[in-house]
Amino acid sequence: MPNKTHFFSTICALMIATGVPLSSNAANVTTVKNAPASENVCAIYPHLKDSYWLSVNYGMVTEAEKQNITLKVLESGGYPNIDKQRAQLVACRDWGADAIILAPSRPPHLART
């Protein structure tokens, strides 16, 4: 895992590049938490409506449990919900995520023009 300074710089650069605001409202989340975790990881998916994303989530949850990682899973409710994913990036930052795994809803459209 990268050191926290590097991680923070990377996330700030991502937020600036995508136009993510520096504050957020609460997002709908599902949290998988086990014994005292050494890392907080946030995973943001476009949705959990089909077998692909459900299987990705299953693998993430299973591995997080094995690695004793606190995993917060957020889903944006569908591919068009880019603004919701931007808000979820902020929610992950506010939660104190050590890492954010982002599966963008529409990669070319995540960055604001």
C-alpha positions in Angstrom: 0.0 0.0 0.0 1.4 3.4 -0.9 2.3 5.8 2.0 -0.5 8.1 3.1 1.1 11.3 1.7 1.5 9.7 -1.8 -2.1 8.4 -1.6 -3.5 11.8 -0.5 -1.7 13.5 -3.4 -3.0 11.0 -5.9 -6.5 11.4 -4.7 -6.3 15.2 -4.7 -5.0 15.0 -8.3 -7.9 12.7 -9.2 -10.4 15.0 -7.5 -9.0 18.1 -9.3 -9.0 16.3 -12.7 -12.5 15.1 -12.3 -14.0 18.2 -10.7 -14.9 16.4 -7.5 -15.8 19.0 -4.8 -14.0 19.1 -1.5 -17.1 18.4 0.6 -19.9 15.9 0.2 -23.3 14.7 1.3 -23.8 11.2 2.7 -23.9 8.4 0.1 -25.7 5.1 0.3 -23.1 2.5 1.3 -22.7 -1.1 2.3 -19.8 -1.8 4.6 -18.0 -5.1 5.1 -16.0 -4.9 8.3 -14.2 -7.6 10.2 -11.7 -7.6 13.1 -9.4 -4.6 13.6 -8.5 -3.6 10.1 -5.1 -2.3 9.0 -6.4 -0.6 5.9 -9.7 1.1 4.8 -10.5 0.5 1.1 -13.4 2.0 -0.7 -14.7 0.3 -3.9 -17.0 2.3 -6.2 -18.9 0.4 -8.9 -21.3 1.6 -11.6 -24.0 -0.8 -10.3 -24.5 -4.3 -8.7 -27.3 -5.3 -11.1 -25.6 -8.1 -13.2 -23.5 -11.1 -12.7 -20.3 -9.3 -13.8 -20.4 -6.7 -11.1 -21.8 -9.1 -8.5 -18.9 -11.4 -9.1 -16.4 -8.6 -8.9 -17.9 -7.5 -5.6 -17.9 -11.1 -4.3 -14.2 -11.4 -5.0 -13.5 -8.0 -3.4 -15.4 -8.9 -0.3 -13.9 -12.3 0.0 -10.3 -11.0 -0.4 -11.0 -8.1 2.0 -12.0 -10.6 4.7 -8.9 -12.7 4.0 -6.6 -9.7 4.2 -8.3 -8.2 7.3 -9.2 -5.0 5.3 -12.3 -2.8 6.0 -14.0 -2.6 2.6 -16.7 0.0 1.9 -18.7 -0.7 -1.2 -20.6 2.0 -3.1 -22.6 1.6 -6.3 -23.9 4.5 -8.3 -27.1 2.9 -9.4 -26.3 2.7 -13.1 -23.9 3.9 -15.9 -25.5 7.4 -16.3 -24.9 8.4 -12.7 -21.6 10.2 -13.1 -22.3 12.9 -10.5 -23.2 10.3 -7.9 -19.8 8.6 -8.5 -18.1 12.0 -8.1 -19.9 12.4 -4.7 -18.9 8.9 -3.8 -15.2 9.7 -4.3 -15.6 12.5 -1.8 -17.5 10.2 0.6 -14.6 7.7 0.4 -12.1 10.5 1.1 -14.2 11.8 4.0 -14.5 8.2 5.4 -10.7 8.1 5.5 -10.1 5.5 2.8 -6.5 4.4 2.4 -7.2 3.4 -1.1 -10.1 3.9 -3.6 -10.9 1.4 -6.3 -13.0 3.2 -8.9 -14.8 1.4 -11.8 -16.0 4.6 -13.6 -19.5 4.6 -15.0 -18.4 6.3 -18.2 -14.6 6.8 -18.1 -14.4 9.5 -20.8 -17.2 11.5 -19.1 -15.9 11.3 -15.5 -13.6 14.3 -16.1 -15.4 17.6 -16.5 -14.7 19.6 -19.6 
